[in-house]
């Protein structure tokens, strides 16, 4: 009985480790594709259009950085760090 539980535990741990490795690879691939896409967009001078940009800029002008970051995240689906960097670049 103890050997069966130990075996099942090992199988689960190995399965989780395998999934984690695949997710890490996928994250790296996505990051690489995003860097390439950013480079392609920069080459002809294109910028990504930010939805609700006027509202975000109004919040930045009013000194409401936190609300601007929150709205940017809602509008674009960006993470906290990316949203903060984008809002900081707008100011």
C-alpha positions, 0 to 999 in steps of 0.5 A, spaced: 500 500 500 505 504 501 509 503 495 503 504 491 502 511 494 509 513 493 509 511 486 502 515 485 506 521 488 512 520 484 507 520 478 504 526 480 510 530 481 513 528 475 507 530 471 507 537 475 514 538 473 513 536 466 507 541 465 511 547 469 517 546 464 512 546 458 509 552 460 516 556 461 518 554 454 511 557 452 512 563 456 519 564 453 516 563 446 511 568 447 516 573 449 520 572 443 514 573 438 512 579 442 519 582 441 519 580 434 512 583 433 515 590 437 521 590 432 516 589 426 512 595 428 517 600 430 521 599 423 515 603 419 514 607 425 507 604 427 505 604 434 500 600 438 493 603 438 491 604 446 483 603 447 481 609 451 487 613 451 484 619 451 481 617 458 487 615 460 491 621 458 486 625 462 487 621 468 495 622 468 494 630 467 489 630 473 495 626 477 491 620 478 496 615 476 493 609 480 487 610 476 490 611 469 494 604 470 488 601 472 484 603 466 490 601 462 490 594 464 482 594 463 483 596 456 489 592 454 489 586 458 496 588 460 500 586 466 501 591 472 509 592 470 507 593 463 501 598 464 505 602 469 511 603 464 506 605 459 502 610 463 509 613 465 511 614 458 504 617 457 506 623 462 
